[in-house]
Amino acid sequence: MYYINGLSHEPNINFELIGILMGLAIYNNIILDVSFPQAIYKLLLFEEPNFDDLREWQPEIAQSLEFILNYNEETPLE
């Protein structure tokens, strides 16, 4: 899956170029085999991504965060 890295050192014009090329492909009915996480589409529709989107995009980080959120001192470590 592809995700836009906001902390990239690439100039913004490179991201604009990719966006323009993808827009032209859609306009010309060209199907691109590009897979984005559900969160990207939600952001484009001005919806708030949720924890399930994180679980889809980066399951290891979601699992670690879930463990931290559900942790209590009485639970032994596995």
Legacy VTK file of the C-alpha trace (Angstrom):
# vtk DataFile Version 3.0
C-alpha trace
ASCII
DATASET POLYDATA
POINTS 78 float
0.000 0.000 0.000
1.109 3.510 -0.691
0.770 6.374 1.741
1.843 9.985 1.440
4.733 10.816 3.748
4.194 14.315 5.085
7.710 14.394 6.526
9.408 13.689 3.203
12.273 15.903 2.077
10.964 15.815 -1.487
9.791 19.145 -2.895
6.018 19.636 -2.935
6.048 19.904 -6.716
6.820 16.168 -6.938
3.654 15.332 -4.996
1.681 17.769 -7.147
3.042 16.084 -10.277
1.911 12.653 -9.071
-1.521 14.082 -8.255
-1.811 15.691 -11.679
-0.779 12.473 -13.438
-3.271 10.436 -11.424
-5.997 12.978 -12.172
-5.199 12.847 -15.888
-5.325 9.046 -15.813
-8.789 9.125 -14.207
-9.960 11.795 -16.652
-8.792 9.651 -19.612
-10.367 6.451 -18.226
-7.009 4.789 -17.615
-7.015 2.304 -14.764
-3.986 2.536 -12.492
-3.057 -0.398 -10.268
-2.315 1.732 -7.218
-3.440 0.631 -3.787
-4.002 3.246 -1.101
-5.201 2.603 2.442
-8.832 3.373 3.250
-7.672 6.355 5.335
-6.522 8.209 2.189
-9.989 7.968 0.678
-11.584 9.098 3.934
-9.294 12.138 4.030
-10.231 12.996 0.437
-13.905 12.848 1.452
-13.225 15.010 4.544
-14.016 12.105 6.897
-12.042 11.312 10.033
-9.890 8.123 9.825
-10.331 5.703 12.722
-8.436 2.907 14.434
-9.619 0.317 11.890
-7.901 2.328 9.170
-4.644 2.210 11.137
-5.119 -1.533 11.592
-5.448 -1.932 7.818
-2.492 0.297 6.960
0.024 -0.728 9.652
-1.180 -3.779 11.581
1.963 -4.052 13.749
1.650 -0.501 15.048
-2.086 -0.955 15.605
-1.461 -4.149 17.570
1.173 -2.451 19.735
-1.067 0.546 20.381
-3.982 -1.742 21.219
-1.799 -3.585 23.727
-0.794 -0.297 25.374
-4.395 0.918 25.506
-5.634 -2.355 27.020
-2.711 -2.772 29.434
-3.257 -2.979 33.136
-0.677 -3.908 35.732
-2.487 -7.083 36.724
-2.157 -8.600 33.246
1.053 -10.664 32.945
3.209 -10.169 29.881
3.133 -13.031 27.399
LINES 1 79
78 0 1 2 3 4 5 6 7 8 9 10 11 12 13 14 15 16 17 18 19 20 21 22 23 24 25 26 27 28 29 30 31 32 33 34 35 36 37 38 39 40 41 42 43 44 45 46 47 48 49 50 51 52 53 54 55 56 57 58 59 60 61 62 63 64 65 66 67 68 69 70 71 72 73 74 75 76 77
